[in-house]
Amino acid sequence: MLRTVPYLSICFFLMVLQTKAQFSDAEIGVNGLTCSQCSRSVEFSIKKLDFVKDVQMDLEHTQGKIIFKPGMKVYIEKIARAVEEAGFSVRYLTADFVFDNVTIQEGYCFPFENRLYQFVKTEPKNLRGTTQIKFIGKNFLPKKEYKGWELDLKPKCGETKERVFYVTL
């Protein structure tokens, strides 16, 4: 019996670590970047967020890679707001999220850090490991592209007070 206690403790610890999913990094496309000063303005605006570890902007492709601090709660909407506050708009925003053998489909919802994430226009698929999800919404897409999604953005997660983010693969 005494031998099984440490073994069970280790199993429980590993199980808790595996369920401690979080966003690890994100990619953002930024409209309007034309010079290095523009790029630095967006970079510094995003770096001010307390959950951001690093930002690497690519002026040639007008996009950036954002690395998050481990263990910090990530606020995707604050990233979009930081870009807007720097005077630019978001072309796209994707983030890497770790899924543990989850089967998703159109309308599938999952809770994470007091928010709900709902899949839109998504075929049934099993997600295991790091998966890139794309955020859909007014703050995450150009107006013209958002119009193409707008009719599909209907809450299917039931009654909730939590913020719902629409995502797709």
VOBA-1610 file (N, C-alpha, C; in pm, whole numbers, padded with zeros to 5 digits, always signed):
BEGIN
Met+00082-00120+00000Met+00000+00000+00000Met+00086+00126+00000Leu+00192+00128+00080Leu+00278+00245+00087Leu+00348+00272-00046Arg+00377+00165-00123Arg+00442+00183-00253Arg+00349+00251-00353Thr+00221+00226-00343Thr+00127+00281-00441Thr+00098+00429-00418Val+00116+00478-00297Val+00088+00618-00268Val+00178+00711-00350Pro+00312+00690-00351Pro+00396+00779-00434Pro+00360+00765-00583Tyr+00332+00645-00628Tyr+00296+00622-00768Tyr+00168+00698-00804Leu+00067+00691-00717Leu-00057+00762-00743Leu-00035+00913-00740Ser+00052+00959-00650Ser+00082+01102-00643Ser+00147+01150-00772Ile+00239+01073-00825Ile+00306+01110-00950Ile+00206+01110-01065Cys+00120+01009-01071Cys+00019+01002-01177Cys-00075+01123-01170Phe-00117+01158-01050Phe-00206+01273-01033Phe-00135+01401-01077Phe-00008+01417-01039Phe+00069+01536-01077Phe+00081+01546-01229Leu+00111+01436-01296Leu+00122+01437-01442Leu-00012+01467-01507Met-00119+01415-01450Met-00252+01440-01504Met-00286+01589-01493Val-00253+01651-01382Val-00278+01793-01363Val-00196+01875-01463Leu-00070+01836-01485Leu+00014+01907-01580Leu-00044+01899-01722Gln-00094+01781-01760Gln-00147+01764-01895Gln-00275+01845-01915Thr-00355+01861-01810Thr-00480+01936-01825Thr-00456+02086-01811Lys-00334+02127-01784Lys-00301+02269-01769Lys-00272+02328-01906Ala-00364+02312-01998Ala-00347+02364-02132Ala-00347+02515-02131Gln-00281+02571-02229Gln-00284+02714-02244Gln-00239+02750-02384Phe-00260+02876-02418Phe-00209+02926-02544Phe-00059+02945-02527Ser+00018+02901-02625Ser+00163+02917-02615Ser+00214+03034-02699Asp+00155+03052-02815Asp+00196+03161-02901Asp+00084+03195-02999Ala+00103+03304-03071Ala+00002+03348-03167Ala+00072+03411-03286Glu-00001+03419-03396Glu+00044+03492-03514Glu-00061+03596-03545Ile-00014+03713-03586Ile-00108+03820-03618Ile-00067+03887-03748Gly-00164+03904-03836Gly-00143+03981-03958Gly-00191+04122-03931Val-00112+04220-03973Val-00144+04360-03943Val-00156+04439-04074Asn-00270+04501-04095Asn-00291+04587-04211Asn-00233+04724-04186Gly-00168+04780-04288Gly-00120+04917-04281Gly+00026+04934-04247Leu+00097+04825-04221Leu+00240+04838-04190Leu+00316+04870-04318Thr+00383+04985-04321Thr+00457+05025-04440Thr+00604+05055-04414Cys+00640+05070-04286Cys+00778+05104-04255Cys+00819+05040-04123Ser+00949+05047-04095Ser+01000+04986-03972Ser+00945+05056-03848Gln+00919+05185-03856Gln+00863+05257-03741Gln+00722+05207-03710Cys+00644+05180-03816Cys+00508+05124-03798Cys+00517+04990-03727Ser+00607+04908-03776Ser+00624+04774-03720Ser+00665+04781-03573Arg+00758+04870-03540Arg+00803+04885-03401Arg+00691+04938-03312Ser+00607+05024-03366Ser+00494+05076-03290Ser+00400+04963-03248Val+00368+04873-03342Val+00283+04759-03311Val+00353+04666-03212Glu+00481+04640-03236Glu+00559+04553-03148Glu+00556+04603-03004Phe+00584+04731-02983Phe+00588+04786-02848Phe+00450+04787-02783Ser+00348+04811-02863Ser+00211+04812-02810Ser+00173+04673-02758Ile+00209+04571-02833Ile+00176+04434-02790Ile+00264+04392-02672Lys+00391+04429-02674Lys+00483+04392-02565Lys+00441+04449-02430Lys+00361+04554-02429Lys+00315+04613-02303Lys+00218+04521-02227Leu+00160+04425-02297Leu+00064+04333-02234Leu+00138+04241-02139Asp+00089+04228-02017Asp+00162+04153-01914Asp+00176+04004-01942Phe+00097+03948-02030Phe+00106+03805-02060Phe+00194+03776-02182Val+00251+03880-02242Val+00336+03863-02361Val+00482+03858-02321Lys+00550+03753-02364Lys+00693+03736-02337Lys+00777+03805-02445Asp+00736+03787-02572Asp+00814+03844-02682Asp+00726+03862-02805Val+00767+03956-02889Val+00699+03980-03017Val+00807+03992-03124Gln+00788+03921-03232Gln+00882+03927-03344Gln+00803+03969-03468Met+00820+04095-03509Met+00747+04147-03624Met+00824+04118-03753Asp+00749+04096-03861Asp+00803+04071-03994Asp+00740+04174-04087Leu+00811+04283-04112Leu+00758+04393-04192Leu+00729+04349-04336Glu+00814+04265-04391Glu+00796+04221-04530Glu+00661+04153-04551His+00618+04072-04454His+00491+04000-04465His+00380+04065-04381Thr+00410+04177-04320Thr+00319+04254-04233Thr+00247+04165-04133Gln+00327+04090-04060Gln+00273+04000-03958Gln+00371+03991-03841Gly+00325+03929-03735Gly+00410+03913-03618Gly+00383+03783-03546Lys+00483+03736-03475Lys+00470+03617-03391Lys+00477+03664-03247Ile+00381+03620-03167Ile+00371+03660-03027Ile+00393+03537-02940Ile+00488+03545-02850Ile+00515+03436-02756Ile+00458+03478-02620Phe+00379+03389-02560Phe+00316+03419-02432Phe+00400+03368-02316Lys+00389+03435-02203Lys+00456+03391-02081Lys+00385+03266-02030Pro+00461+03163-01996Pro+00400+03039-01945Pro+00322+03067-01816Gly+00206+03005-01803Gly+00127+03015-01682Gly+00042+03141-01670Met+00053+03231-01766Met-00025+03355-01761Met-00154+03339-01841Lys-00259+03403-01792Lys-00386+03405-01864Lys-00371+03496-01985Val-00410+03445-02102Val-00397+03519-02227Val-00531+03582-02264Tyr-00526+03709-02297Tyr-00645+03783-02339Tyr-00630+03817-02487Ile-00687+03732-02571Ile-00675+03749-02716Ile-00727+03885-02761Glu-00837+03929-02702Glu-00896+04057-02742Glu-00803+04175-02712Lys-00716+04161-02612Lys-00623+04270-02579Lys-00515+04283-02686Ile-00482+04173-02752Ile-00384+04179-02860Ile-00440+04262-02975Ala-00563+04233-03015Ala-00628+04309-03122Ala-00638+04457-03084Arg-00674+04484-02960Arg-00686+04622-02914Arg-00551+04694-02918Ala-00443+04624-02882Ala-00309+04684-02885Ala-00270+04724-03027Val-00305+04641-03125Val-00277+04674-03265Val-00356+04798-03306Glu-00483+04801-03269Glu-00568+04916-03302Glu-00519+05043-03234Glu-00475+05032-03109Glu-00424+05149-03037Glu-00295+05202-03098Ala-00222+05114-03168Ala-00100+05157-03238Ala-00134+05223-03372Gly-00263+05220-03409Gly-00306+05287-03532Gly-00324+05196-03652Phe-00335+05066-03628Phe-00344+04970-03739Phe-00464+04878-03718Ser-00486+04788-03812Ser-00597+04693-03797Ser-00546+04551-03815Val-00621+04458-03758Val-00586+04316-03761Val-00637+04253-03892Arg-00549+04183-03962Arg-00586+04110-04083Arg-00626+03967-04049Tyr-00558+03909-03952Tyr-00592+03776-03900Tyr-00524+03759-03766Leu-00578+03668-03685Leu-00515+03634-03558Leu-00535+03486-03535Thr-00426+03413-03522Thr-00431+03270-03493Thr-00352+03245-03365Ala-00384+03137-03297Ala-00311+03101-03175Ala-00298+02950-03166Asp-00189+02904-03109Asp-00168+02761-03087Asp-00226+02722-02952Phe-00309+02619-02954Phe-00372+02569-02832Phe-00351+02418-02828Val-00326+02364-02708Val-00304+02220-02693Val-00435+02152-02659Phe-00476+02059-02746Phe-00596+01980-02724Phe-00555+01839-02684Asp-00634+01779-02597Asp-00604+01644-02549Asp-00709+01547-02601Asn-00693+01507-02729Asn-00780+01407-02789Asn-00928+01448-02780Val-00961+01559-02845Val-01097+01613-02844Val-01154+01604-02985Thr-01275+01553-02996Thr-01342+01550-03126Thr-01430+01673-03137Ile-01401+01754-03238Ile-01476+01878-03258Ile-01563+01866-03382Gln-01656+01958-03392Gln-01742+01968-03510Gln-01803+02108-03510Glu-01882+02139-03609Glu-01951+02268-03616Glu-02027+02294-03486Gly-02004+02409-03424Gly-02075+02447-03302Gly-02015+02393-03174Tyr-01909+02310-03183Tyr-01847+02255-03062Tyr-01793+02369-02976Cys-01821+02365-02848Cys-01776+02468-02753Cys-01684+02405-02649Phe-01581+02480-02611Phe-01500+02435-02499Phe-01466+02555-02411Pro-01473+02533-02279Pro-01439+02641-02186Pro-01290+02644-02159Phe-01237+02764-02142Phe-01097+02780-02103Phe-01080+02918-02042Glu-01032+02923-01921Glu-01004+03048-01848Glu-01120+03147-01853Asn-01235+03101-01806Asn-01356+03184-01795Asn-01405+03241-01928Arg-01377+03169-02035Arg-01425+03206-02167Arg-01469+03080-02238Leu-01555+03098-02337Leu-01597+02986-02420Leu-01544+03008-02561Tyr-01504+02900-02624Tyr-01455+02904-02760Tyr-01546+02812-02841Gln-01605+02868-02947Gln-01700+02792-03029Gln-01646+02780-03171Phe-01642+02656-03220Phe-01595+02631-03356Phe-01704+02664-03457Val-01663+02731-03565Val-01753+02774-03670Val-01701+02719-03803Lys-01794+02674-03888Lys-01759+02619-04021Lys-01646+02516-04008Thr-01666+02421-03922Thr-01564+02321-03894Thr-01621+02181-03913Glu-01555+02102-03996Glu-01592+01962-04016Glu-01550+01881-03894Pro-01616+01767-03867Pro-01574+01683-03755Pro-01426+01642-03769Lys-01355+01655-03659Lys-01212+01624-03660Lys-01166+01597-03518Asn-01071+01506-03503Asn-01012+01478-03373Asn-00887+01564-03357Leu-00882+01641-03249Leu-00767+01727-03222Leu-00686+01669-03107Arg-00558+01653-03135Arg-00467+01599-03034Arg-00335+01676-03045Gly-00294+01738-02935Gly-00170+01814-02936Gly-00192+01958-02977Thr-00083+02023-03015Thr-00088+02164-03050Thr-00161+02183-03183Thr-00261+02269-03180Thr-00342+02297-03298Thr-00359+02447-03313Gln-00343+02495-03435Gln-00360+02638-03460Gln-00508+02666-03486Ile-00563+02759-03408Ile-00702+02800-03428Ile-00703+02946-03473Lys-00797+02979-03561Lys-00811+03114-03613Lys-00931+03181-03547Phe-00911+03304-03502Phe-01019+03378-03437Phe-01101+03451-03542Ile-01233+03443-03524Ile-01328+03504-03616Ile-01407+03609-03538Gly-01413+03730-03590Gly-01489+03836-03523Gly-01450+03971-03577Lys-01524+04072-03540Lys-01501+04209-03589Lys-01359+04257-03561Asn-01305+04221-03446Asn-01172+04270-03407Asn-01058+04187-03465Phe-01092+04073-03526Phe-00987+03981-03570Phe-00977+03965-03721Leu-01062+04034-03796Leu-01064+04022-03942Leu-01093+04158-04005Pro-01052+04176-04131Pro-01095+04296-04204Pro-01247+04293-04221Lys-01308+04411-04235Lys-01454+04421-04243Lys-01512+04333-04354Lys-01450+04334-04470Lys-01501+04257-04584Lys-01501+04106-04554Glu-01393+04057-04496Glu-01386+03914-04462Glu-01483+03880-04349Tyr-01497+03970-04253Tyr-01590+03948-04142Tyr-01732+03932-04193Lys-01770+04011-04293Lys-01906+04002-04350Lys-01935+03861-04399Gly-01834+03791-04452Gly-01852+03655-04499Gly-01877+03554-04387Trp-01841+03589-04267Trp-01858+03501-04151Trp-01978+03539-04065Glu-02020+03662-04075Glu-02116+03720-03980Glu-02240+03634-03955Leu-02298+03579-04059Leu-02421+03499-04042Leu-02397+03368-03968Asp-02272+03322-03967Asp-02239+03196-03899Asp-02205+03213-03751Leu-02197+03335-03705Leu-02156+03362-03568Leu-02276+03371-03475Lys-02335+03257-03451Lys-02451+03245-03362Lys-02409+03159-03243Pro-02433+03207-03122Pro-02394+03129-03003Pro-02468+02995-02997Lys-02390+02888-02978Lys-02448+02754-02967Lys-02402+02687-02837Cys-02344+02766-02749Cys-02290+02711-02625Cys-02391+02714-02511Gly-02513+02753-02538Gly-02614+02763-02433Gly-02604+02897-02362Glu-02689+02914-02262Glu-02690+03038-02184Glu-02561+03047-02103Thr-02495+03160-02115Thr-02370+03177-02041Thr-02341+03324-02020Lys-02271+03353-01914Lys-02224+03489-01889Lys-02081+03505-01938Glu-02020+03393-01974Glu-01882+03395-02021Glu-01875+03453-02162Arg-01764+03515-02194Arg-01741+03570-02329Arg-01722+03452-02424Val-01785+03459-02540Val-01772+03355-02642Val-01683+03408-02754Phe-01579+03332-02785Phe-01490+03362-02898Phe-01519+03259-03006Tyr-01536+03306-03128Tyr-01559+03215-03241Tyr-01424+03184-03304Val-01404+03053-03329Val-01277+03007-03385Val-01305+02906-03496Thr-01204+02886-03579Thr-01210+02784-03683Thr-01070+02728-03702Leu-01062+02621-03778Leu-00930+02562-03806Leu-00873+02619-03934
//
